[in-house]
Amino acid sequence: MPPSDSLRAPALDPAEIHRARRLLASPAVKERVWPALAAAAFAACAALSLAAAMIVAPPTTLSHPLEEEP
């Protein structure tokens, strides 16, 4: 049985299929780094200011809890 003509030559050109896939592919979305970096910087500043406020704040009790009262 002789092979058909479709087996000898491809029906679709692979280069054209590749070109069509590239044209139909959605463009890659580049993610921006600045919003995440700004949020991290804000969180770091807030944490440092809270830590500084806790260190500088006066104690809530006027006497040491381990001292015995007379």
Phi and psi in degrees as GROMACS dihedral restraints (atoms count N, CA, C in turn):
[ dihedral_restraints ]
;  ai    aj    ak    al  type     phi  dphi    fc
    3     4     5     6     1   -75.2    20    10
    4     5     6     7     1   143.9    20    10
    6     7     8     9     1   -68.4    20    10
    7     8     9    10     1   147.1    20    10
    9    10    11    12     1   -76.4    20    10
   10    11    12    13     1   166.1    20    10
   12    13    14    15     1   -68.3    20    10
   13    14    15    16     1   -26.7    20    10
   15    16    17    18     1   -69.4    20    10
   16    17    18    19     1   -21.2    20    10
   18    19    20    21     1   -81.5    20    10
   19    20    21    22     1   -23.4    20    10
   21    22    23    24     1   -81.4    20    10
   22    23    24    25     1   -41.8    20    10
   24    25    26    27     1  -120.0    20    10
   25    26    27    28     1   135.6    20    10
   27    28    29    30     1   -67.7    20    10
   28    29    30    31     1   144.1    20    10
   30    31    32    33     1   -72.2    20    10
   31    32    33    34     1   -34.9    20    10
   33    34    35    36     1  -119.6    20    10
   34    35    36    37     1   139.9    20    10
   36    37    38    39     1   -76.5    20    10
   37    38    39    40     1   122.3    20    10
   39    40    41    42     1   -60.2    20    10
   40    41    42    43     1   -33.3    20    10
   42    43    44    45     1   -66.0    20    10
   43    44    45    46     1   -40.0    20    10
   45    46    47    48     1   -70.1    20    10
   46    47    48    49     1   -34.9    20    10
   48    49    50    51     1   -65.2    20    10
   49    50    51    52     1   -42.0    20    10
   51    52    53    54     1   -63.5    20    10
   52    53    54    55     1   -40.9    20    10
   54    55    56    57     1   -64.2    20    10
   55    56    57    58     1   -41.4    20    10
   57    58    59    60     1   -66.2    20    10
   58    59    60    61     1   -38.8    20    10
   60    61    62    63     1   -65.8    20    10
   61    62    63    64     1   -38.7    20    10
   63    64    65    66     1   -65.2    20    10
   64    65    66    67     1   -38.5    20    10
   66    67    68    69     1   -70.4    20    10
   67    68    69    70     1   -32.2    20    10
   69    70    71    72     1   -85.7    20    10
   70    71    72    73     1   -17.3    20    10
   72    73    74    75     1   -67.3    20    10
   73    74    75    76     1   141.1    20    10
   75    76    77    78     1   -73.1    20    10
   76    77    78    79     1   145.6    20    10
   78    79    80    81     1   -67.8    20    10
   79    80    81    82     1   145.3    20    10
   81    82    83    84     1   -70.1    20    10
   82    83    84    85     1   131.3    20    10
   84    85    86    87     1   -90.2    20    10
   85    86    87    88     1   123.7    20    10
   87    88    89    90     1   -87.0    20    10
   88    89    90    91     1   127.8    20    10
   90    91    92    93     1   -84.5    20    10
   91    92    93    94     1   139.1    20    10
   93    94    95    96     1   -87.9    20    10
   94    95    96    97     1   140.9    20    10
   96    97    98    99     1   -92.5    20    10
   97    98    99   100     1   -26.2    20    10
   99   100   101   102     1   -59.9    20    10
  100   101   102   103     1   -41.9    20    10
  102   103   104   105     1   -61.8    20    10
  103   104   105   106     1   -41.4    20    10
  105   106   107   108     1   -68.5    20    10
  106   107   108   109     1   -38.2    20    10
  108   109   110   111     1   -66.8    20    10
  109   110   111   112     1   -40.2    20    10
  111   112   113   114     1   -65.7    20    10
  112   113   114   115     1   -40.2    20    10
  114   115   116   117     1   -65.5    20    10
  115   116   117   118     1   -40.4    20    10
  117   118   119   120     1   -66.4    20    10
  118   119   120   121     1   -39.6    20    10
  120   121   122   123     1   -65.6    20    10
  121   122   123   124     1   -40.5    20    10
  123   124   125   126     1   -63.9    20    10
  124   125   126   127     1   -42.9    20    10
  126   127   128   129     1   -64.7    20    10
  127   128   129   130     1   -38.8    20    10
  129   130   131   132     1   -66.4    20    10
  130   131   132   133     1   -43.0    20    10
  132   133   134   135     1   -64.3    20    10
  133   134   135   136     1   -40.7    20    10
  135   136   137   138     1   -64.9    20    10
  136   137   138   139     1   -41.3    20    10
  138   139   140   141     1   -66.1    20    10
  139   140   141   142     1   -41.3    20    10
  141   142   143   144     1   -67.4    20    10
  142   143   144   145     1   -39.1    20    10
  144   145   146   147     1   -69.1    20    10
  145   146   147   148     1   -36.6    20    10
  147   148   149   150     1   -66.1    20    10
  148   149   150   151     1   -40.8    20    10
  150   151   152   153     1   -64.8    20    10
  151   152   153   154     1   -40.9    20    10
  153   154   155   156     1   -65.3    20    10
  154   155   156   157     1   -39.0    20    10
  156   157   158   159     1   -66.2    20    10
  157   158   159   160     1   -36.5    20    10
  159   160   161   162     1   -68.9    20    10
  160   161   162   163     1   -33.9    20    10
  162   163   164   165     1   -74.9    20    10
  163   164   165   166     1   -41.0    20    10
  165   166   167   168     1   -79.9    20    10
  166   167   168   169     1   -26.0    20    10
  168   169   170   171     1   -62.3    20    10
  169   170   171   172     1   144.5    20    10
  171   172   173   174     1   -70.3    20    10
  172   173   174   175     1   156.9    20    10
  174   175   176   177     1   -67.0    20    10
  175   176   177   178     1   153.7    20    10
  177   178   179   180     1   -80.5    20    10
  178   179   180   181     1   -22.8    20    10
  180   181   182   183     1  -108.1    20    10
  181   182   183   184     1   150.8    20    10
  183   184   185   186     1   -92.6    20    10
  184   185   186   187     1   -17.0    20    10
  186   187   188   189     1  -122.4    20    10
  187   188   189   190     1   153.8    20    10
  189   190   191   192     1   -71.9    20    10
  190   191   192   193     1   136.8    20    10
  192   193   194   195     1   -67.3    20    10
  193   194   195   196     1   -21.1    20    10
  195   196   197   198     1   -91.1    20    10
  196   197   198   199     1    -8.8    20    10
  198   199   200   201     1   -72.0    20    10
  199   200   201   202     1   140.7    20    10
  201   202   203   204     1   -91.9    20    10
  202   203   204   205     1   135.7    20    10
  204   205   206   207     1   -85.3    20    10
  205   206   207   208     1   138.9    20    10
